[in-house]
Amino acid sequence: MSGNGVPDTGTVPAYVPPAPKALGFPANLARLVKNNLGIIPQAAYEQPLVMTDSFPKLAFITGPEFVETVLKRKAGDFPKGRLQNETLEPLFGNAMISSEGHDWKWQRAITAPLFRHEELLRYVPVMRQSAEDQIAAWKAEGGTGFRAINRDMFRVAFSVISRTMLEGGADDVIKVIETGHAAYFGHVNWWILYKMLGLPGWLPRPGGAVMRLQEKKIHEAVTSLVRSRKADAETGDDLLARLVRGRDPETGEGMSDERLVNNIIAFLVAGYDTTALALSWALYLLSLNPLWVERARAEVNRVAGDSPIGPEHLNDLKVVEQIINETLRLYPTAPIVVRDILEDADFGGTIVPKGTIGLVPIYAIHRHRSFWQEPNRFDPARFDPETGTKPNRYQFLPFGAGPRICLGAAFTMIEAKVILATFLREARFELKPGYMAEPVGQMFLTMREDIPMRVSWV
Ligand code: HEM
């Protein structure tokens, strides 16, 4: 056993799903509020399709063929739909992430080129700088005590997203997001529950006022930023400037101010939490698996020597990439994807009735007993192209799949590689003895309590 009571085999804590018989209304809805992983039944970790009789009816779709049908082959028949879009609407309005049909398509066409791998390499120096700033902050504090490492990762990820998207600083926006963020997501499952039950948005709910105030503040701050930045957008190189210049390839139409604001908010929120949490989970897993720290550190030294991590090193940071993939397998930071089932749908002879909410529980797919050997074991070698068994495309999908696949996947992978490589070369991360992380789904996959770690120097 390691000092944390976790077996040295690399097995890490999983969310323990409830017994199937206990999964009725309102028990599963109460679980949703506490931890959205709680609505995933045990059977979804073992079977390709599981339906519940609860209200509303839920279908957990985990079989690779079925997942492909829903997310890709027949994506048009299974829209992101009411639950997801209505849940996200107050924050993201008519942004691409919460739009459908033509409205989604032209926004995706404008934004997709900005998020291509080659385009994003220009941001590597900013990403590295954010990591180095965090190292400098740790050194300046000089303390050797345990600190909430996940909070530090939020600071680093926010520094990256704000410097790449809103170059030159956006202090007001940063302040608003940083201060209201935890309270907002702490209450979000109540909002999802209300939407699941079809309750109107004006009905009082726990945290409703806090969430509305935060939505208003974010919209005000980003609106004033977009207005002030529009004038210099012709020349700027950050994502905001490039978004302002973007045109629908078919119609030549650009984005209205309102849409720009909504999309910027969506990129900030979707891109910041998910990546910060992925980095936090990676450091947590590494602190329990020192062998992989050594392998990654040796690789970084071999590939980059003493020079700062640059775009030219990324392809060779293979162990670092395997660690990130294995982290996103065990802790996919967007743990559940939702789709509407508009018509009766046939999944291998089982009919899922229309009106059922379709859930693709990425968390359960990534720990599914039929797809993974020792699913709860941390083993980045699974992703080694030479020795590992390559998972089926629909068994490993931290960024989703099909037309609605994550816009920021390449951004995240580059960012996580640059930051982890920069950290591992200089720092050691020691987990407080006795701490075990409990994964909690609150739209994103967070941890019940902060991760206490001590940082020291290599
Ligand atoms: C670890 C990091 C991330 C994870 C795990 C993640 C995961 C996901 C997933 C699973 C989806 C698909 C949702 C669905 O099909 O319903 C998605 C969509 C999306 N993500 Fe990410 N994401 C991450 C980082 C980012 C970043 C950095 C950005 C932007 C800067 C971003 C922007 C978006 C957008 C705009 C969409 C909507 C795409 C569309 O509807 O066409 N994400 N993400």
Boltz pocket constraint, residues with backbone or C-beta under 6 A from the ligand:
constraints:
  - pocket:
      binder: B
      contacts: [[A, 80], [A, 96], [A, 97], [A, 98], [A, 99], [A, 108], [A, 266], [A, 267], [A, 268], [A, 270], [A, 271], [A, 272], [A, 274], [A, 275], [A, 278], [A, 332], [A, 333], [A, 334], [A, 337], [A, 338], [A, 397], [A, 398], [A, 399], [A, 400], [A, 401], [A, 403], [A, 404], [A, 405], [A, 406], [A, 407], [A, 408], [A, 409], [A, 411], [A, 412]]
      max_distance: 6.0
